[in-house]
Amino acid sequence: MSGNIELLNTTLAAAKAADRAALIAYLPAGFPTVGGGIEAVKAVIAGGADVVEIGLPHSDPVLDGPVIQTADDIALRGGVRIADVMRTVREAYEATGVPILVMTYWNPIDRYGVERFTAELAEAGGAGCILPDLPVQESALWREHADKHGLATVFVVAPSSQDARLATITAAGSGFVYAASLMGVTGTRASVGAQAQDLVGRTRATTDLPVCVGLGVSNAAQAAEVAGFADGVIVGSAFVKAMLDAPDEAAGLAAVRSLAGELAEGVRKR
């Protein structure tokens, strides 16, 4: 079975055709439980998310701040496994028809086996992977199997990336480019900053792929600001925090659905 890179491509193209940015939501698998995590994905999609990233919980998430680290710890202590990540992708995709990606560090894939991981992700209906710590120059094996299985390979670029490096990264990627708005880890911030707009402009000069911005966006006003210059707005910590702060799972699901609605309205006010 082939993966859903084309669904991702057409979804992002449809948002552009509607003269708006896409809303991309991030939630870790297995948080607060495997079943609860699946319901949370459905909730953000019901609220208006166009694309969802499922985080594969990791014990040393170097790109992630304390909010996502807390959720990852809850998931890992709950016994989450890669099979649960695949189940989350499958059930969320089958229930919604929305493109679902996995965001993961390289070590779990390397240990699991690249061919096994890509085949299972494609069979689950996944659209691809975001790989924040896989160097492009070491990505040939991954890209070979991802291409074979119809999966996008999304690389992360940062404000520190030089123009020549940006060109190398974007030439190897597919689906979209994940532009980190600032140097640092994930988390909500008071402002997204001018660095992000500069990075999007420099990245666009190297590629026709959509450029989507993450790290720091937490409300509708910030989403609208980023949507003014990016093809997609990526929100993670704000959704996870809404779940963490809720008194119970039902309240958490209502909170993330409501937040997705606000953010979806924001990206339409670019």
Residue frames as qw, qx, qy, qz and C-alpha x, y, z in Angstrom:
[[0.000, 0.888, 0.460, 0.000, 0.00, 0.00, 0.00],
 [0.417, 0.412, -0.014, 0.810, 1.26, 3.45, -0.89],
 [0.249, -0.451, -0.458, 0.724, 1.39, 6.30, 1.59],
 [0.147, 0.842, 0.519, -0.002, -0.50, 9.56, 1.34],
 [0.364, -0.299, 0.121, 0.874, 2.08, 12.11, 0.19],
 [0.053, 0.342, 0.545, 0.764, -0.28, 13.14, -2.62],
 [0.320, -0.762, -0.557, -0.076, -3.07, 13.81, -0.11],
 [0.450, -0.605, -0.132, 0.643, -0.65, 16.06, 1.79],
 [0.281, -0.032, 0.378, 0.882, 0.33, 17.86, -1.42],
 [0.093, -0.527, -0.607, -0.588, -3.27, 18.44, -2.50],
 [0.397, -0.750, -0.489, 0.200, -4.32, 19.58, 0.98],
 [0.384, -0.509, 0.010, 0.771, -1.60, 22.21, 1.13],
 [0.154, 0.130, 0.519, 0.831, -2.34, 23.26, -2.46],
 [0.178, -0.672, -0.661, -0.282, -6.04, 23.63, -1.64],
 [0.368, -0.739, -0.303, 0.476, -5.26, 25.95, 1.27],
 [0.300, -0.286, 0.276, 0.867, -3.06, 28.06, -1.01],
 [0.035, 0.367, 0.666, 0.649, -5.80, 28.15, -3.65],
 [0.290, -0.776, -0.558, -0.048, -8.17, 29.43, -0.96],
 [0.187, 0.711, -0.158, 0.659, -5.67, 32.24, -0.25],
 [0.613, -0.705, 0.194, -0.299, -4.89, 31.08, 3.26],
 [0.105, 0.503, -0.839, 0.180, -2.27, 29.17, 5.19],
 [0.749, -0.185, -0.619, -0.148, -2.84, 25.59, 6.32],
 [0.505, -0.632, 0.395, -0.434, -3.22, 24.83, 10.02],
 [0.710, 0.193, -0.669, 0.105, -0.94, 21.97, 11.08],
 [0.636, -0.635, 0.206, -0.387, -1.48, 20.55, 14.56],
 [0.441, 0.350, -0.792, 0.235, 0.97, 18.47, 16.57],
 [0.742, -0.466, 0.219, -0.430, 0.02, 15.95, 19.27],
 [0.016, 0.446, -0.893, 0.054, 2.10, 13.11, 20.74],
 [0.715, -0.101, -0.626, -0.296, 0.87, 9.54, 20.44],
 [0.612, -0.199, -0.703, 0.304, -0.11, 7.85, 23.70],
 [0.141, -0.108, -0.411, 0.894, -1.01, 11.09, 25.48],
 [0.425, -0.576, 0.537, -0.446, -2.88, 11.06, 27.78],
 [0.705, -0.062, 0.706, -0.034, -3.45, 7.44, 26.72],
 [0.223, -0.021, 0.759, 0.611, -3.30, 5.78, 23.32],
 [0.090, 0.621, 0.758, 0.174, -7.07, 5.96, 22.93],
 [0.107, -0.858, -0.272, 0.423, -7.21, 9.47, 24.36],
 [0.247, -0.467, 0.413, 0.742, -4.50, 10.59, 21.98],
 [0.180, 0.272, 0.788, 0.522, -6.48, 9.31, 19.00],
 [0.021, -0.802, -0.596, 0.046, -9.54, 11.20, 20.21],
 [0.220, -0.743, 0.009, 0.632, -7.43, 14.34, 20.62],
 [0.228, -0.133, 0.615, 0.743, -6.31, 14.11, 16.99],
 [0.058, 0.554, 0.766, 0.321, -9.92, 13.77, 15.88],
 [0.158, -0.826, -0.412, 0.351, -10.81, 16.78, 18.04],
 [0.197, -0.575, 0.221, 0.763, -8.23, 19.13, 16.51],
 [0.135, 0.115, 0.739, 0.650, -9.32, 18.04, 13.04],
 [0.041, -0.704, -0.707, -0.056, -12.96, 18.66, 13.93],
 [0.202, -0.789, -0.189, 0.548, -11.88, 22.11, 15.13],
 [0.431, 0.885, -0.006, -0.175, -10.27, 22.94, 11.80],
 [0.384, -0.584, 0.615, 0.366, -6.76, 21.48, 11.51],
 [0.684, 0.571, -0.271, -0.365, -5.84, 20.68, 7.90],
 [0.705, 0.343, -0.595, 0.176, -2.89, 18.39, 8.67],
 [0.701, -0.670, 0.169, -0.177, -1.78, 16.62, 11.85],
 [0.412, 0.517, -0.707, 0.250, 1.68, 15.60, 13.05],
 [0.880, -0.441, -0.127, -0.121, 1.77, 12.66, 15.47],
 [0.011, -0.762, 0.607, -0.224, 4.77, 12.80, 17.76],
 [0.867, -0.025, -0.487, 0.105, 6.61, 9.58, 18.48],
 [0.512, -0.839, 0.126, -0.134, 7.42, 10.00, 22.19],
 [0.711, 0.398, -0.398, 0.422, 11.13, 10.03, 22.94],
 [0.686, -0.581, -0.293, 0.326, 13.04, 10.01, 26.20],
 [0.420, -0.450, 0.095, 0.782, 15.42, 12.76, 25.02],
 [0.408, 0.749, 0.475, 0.216, 13.41, 15.07, 22.74],
 [0.495, -0.214, 0.015, 0.842, 16.10, 17.64, 21.96],
 [0.044, 0.336, 0.353, 0.872, 13.84, 19.96, 19.92],
 [0.421, -0.629, -0.550, -0.353, 10.96, 19.89, 22.41],
 [0.092, -0.507, 0.370, -0.773, 10.41, 22.15, 25.39],
 [0.130, -0.115, 0.825, -0.538, 9.04, 21.23, 28.83],
 [0.672, 0.150, 0.208, -0.695, 5.36, 21.00, 27.82],
 [0.819, 0.311, -0.387, -0.288, 5.90, 18.35, 25.14],
 [0.290, 0.356, -0.836, 0.300, 8.57, 16.65, 27.28],
 [0.414, -0.094, 0.634, -0.647, 5.94, 16.26, 30.03],
 [0.817, 0.246, 0.030, -0.520, 3.45, 14.71, 27.60],
 [0.633, 0.431, -0.642, -0.045, 6.13, 12.41, 26.17],
 [0.005, 0.304, -0.836, 0.456, 6.99, 11.26, 29.68],
 [0.645, 0.053, 0.432, -0.628, 3.33, 10.47, 30.41],
 [0.823, 0.373, -0.239, -0.357, 3.09, 8.50, 27.16],
 [0.469, 0.440, -0.752, 0.143, 6.32, 6.58, 27.77],
 [0.211, -0.204, 0.783, -0.548, 5.36, 5.73, 31.35],
 [0.749, 0.184, 0.252, -0.584, 2.06, 4.51, 29.91],
 [0.657, -0.091, 0.729, 0.173, 4.01, 2.03, 27.78],
 [0.593, 0.721, 0.012, -0.359, 3.51, 3.61, 24.33],
 [0.628, -0.167, 0.629, 0.427, 5.24, 1.76, 21.49],
 [0.053, 0.268, -0.526, -0.805, 5.76, 2.34, 17.77],
 [0.039, -0.340, -0.904, -0.255, 2.79, 0.03, 17.13],
 [0.035, -0.708, -0.569, 0.416, 0.66, 2.52, 19.09],
 [0.004, -0.528, 0.211, 0.823, 1.96, 5.37, 16.92],
 [0.064, 0.002, -0.797, -0.601, 0.95, 3.44, 13.81],
 [0.055, -0.537, -0.839, 0.068, -2.46, 2.71, 15.35],
 [0.015, -0.674, -0.267, 0.688, -2.91, 6.42, 16.06],
 [0.057, 0.335, -0.495, -0.799, -2.07, 7.30, 12.45],
 [0.066, -0.185, -0.908, -0.369, -4.38, 4.60, 11.08],
 [0.059, -0.613, -0.759, 0.211, -7.41, 5.35, 13.22],
 [0.004, -0.646, -0.109, 0.756, -7.08, 9.14, 12.83],
 [0.068, 0.256, -0.596, -0.758, -6.71, 8.89, 9.06],
 [0.076, -0.292, -0.917, -0.262, -9.53, 6.40, 8.63],
 [0.056, -0.655, -0.648, 0.384, -11.85, 8.54, 10.75],
 [0.015, 0.790, 0.107, -0.604, -11.07, 11.88, 9.09],
 [0.704, 0.578, 0.294, 0.289, -9.35, 11.47, 5.72],
 [0.012, -0.981, 0.191, 0.011, -6.87, 14.19, 6.74],
 [0.695, 0.470, -0.450, 0.306, -3.13, 13.80, 6.01],
 [0.717, -0.685, 0.123, -0.038, -1.31, 12.49, 9.08],
 [0.541, 0.600, -0.509, 0.296, 2.47, 12.64, 9.48],
 [0.818, -0.478, -0.202, 0.248, 4.76, 11.27, 12.17],
 [0.123, 0.868, -0.356, 0.322, 7.32, 13.56, 13.79],
 [0.929, -0.354, 0.007, 0.108, 10.16, 11.54, 15.22],
 [0.177, -0.786, 0.572, 0.157, 13.81, 11.58, 16.07],
 [0.591, 0.476, -0.603, -0.246, 15.98, 9.23, 14.05],
 [0.089, -0.367, 0.893, -0.247, 17.07, 6.73, 16.69],
 [0.652, 0.111, 0.608, -0.440, 13.69, 4.93, 17.06],
 [0.771, 0.543, -0.094, -0.318, 13.44, 4.46, 13.28],
 [0.310, 0.620, -0.720, 0.013, 17.02, 3.26, 13.05],
 [0.274, -0.236, 0.875, -0.321, 16.43, 0.67, 15.74],
 [0.705, 0.287, 0.452, -0.466, 13.04, -0.39, 14.36],
 [0.505, 0.087, 0.712, 0.480, 14.31, -0.69, 10.77],
 [0.150, 0.353, -0.184, -0.905, 13.78, 1.84, 7.98],
 [0.283, -0.051, -0.777, -0.560, 12.01, -0.55, 5.62],
 [0.230, -0.420, -0.860, 0.177, 9.73, -1.86, 8.36],
 [0.030, -0.500, -0.372, 0.782, 8.89, 1.63, 9.61],
 [0.209, 0.281, -0.327, -0.878, 8.13, 3.10, 6.18],
 [0.281, -0.150, -0.865, -0.388, 6.09, 0.08, 5.07],
 [0.198, -0.485, -0.791, 0.316, 3.99, 0.15, 8.25],
 [0.031, 0.465, 0.187, -0.865, 3.47, 3.91, 8.11],
 [0.259, 0.133, -0.545, -0.787, 2.31, 3.70, 4.50],
 [0.288, -0.272, -0.904, -0.158, 0.01, 0.78, 5.31],
 [0.137, -0.509, -0.637, 0.563, -1.50, 2.84, 8.14],
 [0.215, 0.840, 0.448, 0.219, -2.33, 5.62, 5.69],
 [0.403, -0.692, -0.007, 0.598, 0.43, 7.99, 6.83],
 [0.464, 0.882, 0.079, 0.026, 1.52, 10.88, 4.63],
 [0.572, 0.594, -0.336, 0.455, 5.15, 11.06, 5.70],
 [0.715, -0.468, -0.294, 0.429, 7.64, 11.92, 8.42],
 [0.036, 0.938, -0.191, 0.288, 9.19, 15.04, 9.92],
 [0.896, -0.105, -0.199, 0.383, 12.77, 14.20, 10.91],
 [0.106, -0.989, 0.062, -0.080, 14.30, 17.07, 12.91],
 [0.446, -0.731, 0.495, 0.145, 17.63, 15.42, 13.72],
 [0.842, 0.169, 0.434, 0.273, 18.38, 13.43, 10.55],
 [0.123, -0.619, 0.353, 0.691, 21.17, 15.18, 8.61],
 [0.698, 0.595, -0.042, -0.396, 20.36, 15.47, 4.92],
 [0.327, 0.627, -0.696, -0.128, 23.73, 14.00, 3.97],
 [0.114, -0.173, 0.959, -0.195, 22.85, 10.84, 5.95],
 [0.575, 0.243, 0.414, -0.662, 19.26, 10.55, 4.70],
 [0.366, 0.317, -0.670, -0.563, 19.64, 8.59, 1.45],
 [0.120, -0.089, -0.988, 0.035, 18.46, 5.27, 2.90],
 [0.208, 0.447, 0.621, -0.610, 15.43, 6.86, 4.51],
 [0.375, 0.508, -0.122, -0.766, 14.49, 8.79, 1.36],
 [0.231, 0.185, -0.866, -0.403, 14.84, 5.70, -0.81],
 [0.074, -0.291, -0.944, 0.138, 12.30, 3.80, 1.29],
 [0.194, 0.521, 0.400, -0.729, 10.04, 6.82, 1.83],
 [0.329, 0.399, -0.415, -0.748, 9.86, 7.41, -1.92],
 [0.193, 0.014, -0.951, -0.241, 9.14, 3.73, -2.53],
 [0.100, -0.431, -0.861, 0.249, 6.22, 3.85, -0.10],
 [0.028, -0.678, -0.446, -0.584, 4.75, 7.21, -1.11],
 [0.494, -0.728, -0.351, 0.319, 5.78, 9.11, 2.01],
 [0.180, 0.918, -0.084, 0.344, 6.92, 12.71, 2.36],
 [0.715, -0.173, -0.281, 0.617, 10.28, 13.52, 3.93],
 [0.076, -0.943, -0.122, -0.299, 10.02, 16.82, 5.79],
 [0.642, 0.029, -0.316, 0.698, 13.26, 18.40, 6.98],
 [0.291, -0.889, -0.278, 0.220, 13.61, 21.24, 9.49],
 [0.481, 0.472, -0.047, 0.737, 15.42, 24.49, 8.68],
 [0.444, -0.700, -0.357, 0.430, 16.39, 27.14, 11.24],
 [0.102, 0.992, 0.007, -0.068, 17.27, 30.85, 11.24],
 [0.419, -0.683, 0.509, 0.316, 20.93, 29.84, 11.51],
 [0.770, 0.241, 0.532, 0.258, 20.77, 27.85, 8.24],
 [0.103, -0.500, 0.380, 0.771, 22.94, 29.48, 5.56],
 [0.624, 0.491, -0.076, -0.603, 21.45, 29.90, 2.08],
 [0.410, 0.405, -0.784, -0.230, 23.58, 27.15, 0.53],
 [0.081, -0.026, 0.943, -0.323, 22.55, 24.80, 3.32],
 [0.538, 0.349, 0.381, -0.666, 18.90, 25.71, 2.80],
 [0.593, 0.472, -0.417, -0.502, 19.20, 24.77, -0.88],
 [0.239, 0.255, -0.937, 0.019, 20.71, 21.38, 0.01],
 [0.246, 0.130, 0.812, -0.514, 17.98, 20.64, 2.56],
 [0.573, 0.425, 0.219, -0.666, 15.04, 21.71, 0.40],
 [0.480, 0.431, -0.633, -0.428, 16.33, 19.81, -2.63],
 [0.186, 0.116, -0.971, 0.101, 16.22, 16.58, -0.60],
 [0.271, 0.192, 0.697, -0.635, 12.84, 17.14, 1.05],
 [0.192, -0.294, -0.724, -0.593, 9.27, 16.62, -0.04],
 [0.271, -0.645, -0.705, 0.114, 5.79, 17.52, 1.20],
 [0.057, -0.964, -0.065, -0.252, 6.78, 20.80, 2.82],
 [0.485, 0.327, -0.462, 0.667, 9.67, 22.47, 4.62],
 [0.542, -0.733, -0.393, 0.119, 9.39, 22.90, 8.40],
 [0.302, 0.597, -0.200, 0.716, 10.81, 26.33, 9.24],
 [0.537, -0.505, -0.511, 0.442, 11.68, 26.69, 12.93],
 [0.038, 0.937, 0.222, 0.267, 10.77, 30.27, 13.79],
 [0.162, -0.883, 0.372, -0.236, 13.69, 30.73, 16.17],
 [0.479, 0.332, -0.766, 0.271, 16.66, 29.02, 17.70],
 [0.340, -0.270, 0.624, -0.649, 15.59, 26.92, 20.67],
 [0.046, 0.152, 0.986, -0.046, 13.01, 24.36, 21.69],
 [0.234, -0.509, -0.642, -0.524, 9.27, 24.14, 21.20],
 [0.210, -0.456, -0.611, 0.612, 6.95, 26.14, 23.44],
 [0.097, 0.873, 0.439, 0.188, 4.46, 28.97, 23.41],
 [0.445, -0.123, -0.067, 0.884, 5.93, 32.47, 23.21],
 [0.093, 0.697, 0.322, -0.634, 4.71, 36.05, 23.42],
 [0.449, 0.749, -0.172, -0.456, 5.81, 36.76, 19.84],
 [0.936, 0.227, 0.225, 0.149, 6.99, 34.69, 16.91],
 [0.418, -0.637, 0.308, 0.569, 9.55, 37.24, 15.72],
 [0.446, 0.773, -0.219, -0.394, 10.92, 38.65, 12.50],
 [0.226, -0.443, 0.838, 0.224, 13.45, 35.82, 12.14],
 [0.575, 0.265, 0.770, -0.078, 10.68, 33.55, 10.92],
 [0.524, 0.792, 0.177, -0.258, 9.65, 35.83, 8.06],
 [0.104, 0.777, -0.564, -0.261, 13.25, 36.20, 6.93],
 [0.382, -0.226, 0.893, 0.079, 13.76, 32.43, 7.06],
 [0.624, 0.493, 0.584, -0.164, 10.62, 31.79, 5.01],
 [0.415, 0.859, -0.115, -0.278, 11.77, 34.24, 2.36],
 [0.027, -0.647, 0.739, 0.189, 15.24, 32.71, 2.14],
 [0.502, -0.001, 0.864, -0.034, 13.80, 29.19, 2.05],
 [0.616, 0.639, 0.384, -0.253, 11.31, 30.03, -0.70],
 [0.256, 0.812, -0.404, -0.334, 14.20, 31.29, -2.81],
 [0.103, -0.424, 0.889, 0.136, 15.48, 27.70, -2.93],
 [0.116, 0.155, 0.981, 0.018, 12.30, 25.64, -3.47],
 [0.411, -0.228, -0.396, -0.789, 8.71, 25.44, -4.69],
 [0.426, -0.325, -0.828, 0.164, 7.74, 23.34, -1.67],
 [0.378, -0.818, -0.225, -0.372, 5.34, 24.95, 0.81],
 [0.350, 0.270, -0.565, 0.697, 7.15, 26.50, 3.78],
 [0.586, -0.649, -0.405, -0.267, 5.39, 26.00, 7.10],
 [0.110, 0.560, -0.473, 0.671, 6.41, 27.73, 10.34],
 [0.752, -0.489, -0.439, -0.038, 6.47, 26.17, 13.79],
 [0.560, -0.166, -0.442, 0.681, 7.77, 26.93, 17.31],
 [0.126, -0.107, -0.265, 0.950, 6.02, 29.59, 19.30],
 [0.356, -0.234, -0.365, -0.828, 2.53, 29.96, 17.81],
 [0.079, -0.188, -0.888, 0.411, -0.17, 29.61, 20.46],
 [0.243, 0.571, 0.526, -0.582, -3.12, 31.89, 19.63],
 [0.526, 0.688, 0.491, 0.096, -5.22, 33.19, 16.75],
 [0.097, 0.969, -0.110, -0.199, -3.37, 36.52, 16.50],
 [0.341, -0.572, 0.671, 0.326, 0.00, 34.80, 16.17],
 [0.598, 0.243, 0.739, 0.191, -1.48, 32.34, 13.68],
 [0.410, 0.866, 0.282, -0.042, -2.76, 35.22, 11.57],
 [0.100, -0.879, 0.373, 0.279, 0.64, 36.94, 11.74],
 [0.433, -0.321, 0.782, 0.312, 2.52, 33.84, 10.57],
 [0.571, 0.481, 0.661, 0.069, -0.14, 33.05, 7.96],
 [0.256, 0.916, 0.013, -0.308, 0.67, 36.41, 6.41],
 [0.182, 0.767, -0.573, -0.224, 4.03, 35.11, 5.18],
 [0.217, -0.277, 0.936, 0.029, 4.03, 31.29, 5.48],
 [0.499, 0.002, -0.670, -0.549, 2.18, 28.50, 3.68],
 [0.706, -0.385, -0.586, -0.096, 1.35, 26.71, 6.92],
 [0.260, -0.642, 0.406, -0.597, 1.19, 27.42, 10.64],
 [0.675, -0.033, -0.727, 0.123, 2.36, 24.60, 12.93],
 [0.418, -0.582, 0.294, -0.632, 1.06, 24.51, 16.51],
 [0.667, -0.003, -0.738, 0.101, 2.03, 21.89, 19.07],
 [0.261, 0.002, -0.670, 0.696, 2.79, 23.03, 22.62],
 [0.369, -0.095, 0.136, -0.914, -0.42, 25.06, 22.89],
 [0.772, -0.104, -0.435, -0.452, -2.51, 21.95, 22.13],
 [0.639, -0.020, -0.706, 0.306, -0.51, 19.79, 24.53],
 [0.052, 0.093, -0.490, 0.865, -0.76, 22.42, 27.27],
 [0.573, -0.163, -0.100, -0.797, -4.53, 22.59, 26.80],
 [0.813, -0.117, -0.551, -0.145, -4.70, 18.83, 27.40],
 [0.495, 0.051, -0.638, 0.587, -2.33, 18.99, 30.39],
 [0.096, -0.134, 0.326, -0.931, -4.25, 21.84, 32.03],
 [0.611, -0.253, -0.381, -0.646, -7.68, 20.21, 31.64],
 [0.523, -0.376, 0.572, -0.508, -9.24, 18.59, 34.73],
 [0.728, 0.050, 0.680, -0.081, -10.18, 15.46, 32.77],
 [0.381, 0.002, 0.720, 0.580, -9.93, 13.96, 29.29],
 [0.231, 0.717, 0.640, 0.153, -13.35, 15.17, 28.13],
 [0.080, -0.941, -0.083, 0.319, -12.47, 18.74, 29.07],
 [0.390, -0.480, 0.519, 0.590, -9.12, 18.37, 27.34],
 [0.383, 0.307, 0.743, 0.455, -10.74, 17.24, 24.11],
 [0.110, 0.892, 0.438, -0.008, -13.15, 20.17, 24.24],
 [0.262, -0.834, 0.142, 0.464, -10.24, 22.54, 24.87],
 [0.384, -0.264, 0.622, 0.629, -8.13, 21.37, 21.93],
 [0.308, 0.561, 0.695, 0.327, -11.13, 21.41, 19.59],
 [0.023, -0.948, -0.271, 0.166, -11.90, 24.98, 20.66],
 [0.332, -0.683, 0.345, 0.551, -8.27, 26.08, 20.27],
 [0.432, 0.089, 0.710, 0.550, -8.11, 24.51, 16.81],
 [0.209, 0.787, 0.564, 0.138, -11.20, 26.50, 15.86],
 [0.151, -0.930, -0.004, 0.335, -9.62, 29.75, 17.02],
 [0.399, -0.462, 0.550, 0.570, -6.37, 29.01, 15.19],
 [0.417, 0.363, 0.729, 0.404, -8.21, 27.96, 12.02],
 [0.116, 0.932, 0.343, -0.029, -10.00, 31.31, 12.10],
 [0.318, -0.796, 0.237, 0.458, -6.65, 33.00, 12.61],
 [0.460, -0.159, 0.648, 0.586, -5.01, 31.48, 9.54],
 [0.304, 0.627, 0.641, 0.321, -7.95, 32.73, 7.47],
 [0.062, -0.974, -0.173, 0.136, -7.28, 36.33, 8.57],
 [0.717, -0.083, 0.173, 0.671, -3.82, 36.55, 7.03]]
